[in-house]
Amino acid sequence: MKKDRAYLRYQRNRAIRRKEGILRRLGGEDYVQAWEHGEPGRLAKGKIHCSCPICRRKSYDEPACRDHRAAIRAAAQMEETTE
């Protein structure tokens, strides 16, 4: 199925709106202006975040849910034994 220009234009504008929203939530209009430089099309491709270890947050950076629950249970048991 060949996609027409209207569909491609819609998808491009959808990506731009999504990225503008992310930038506005992070830092307001200043972030949007810094990325766009007056041209919203700059947001059509590429990522809008940094991938350095300070900025990124990955699933493996935090303990798993079951490890978190186990730590809570262990703390509760320690609290029970001290009482």
Secondary structure, DSSP 8 states (H G I E B T S, - for coil): ----HHHHHHHHHHHHHHHHHHHHHHHTHHHHHHHHTT-GGGGSSS-SS--STTT---GGGS--HHHHHHHHHHHHHHHHHH-
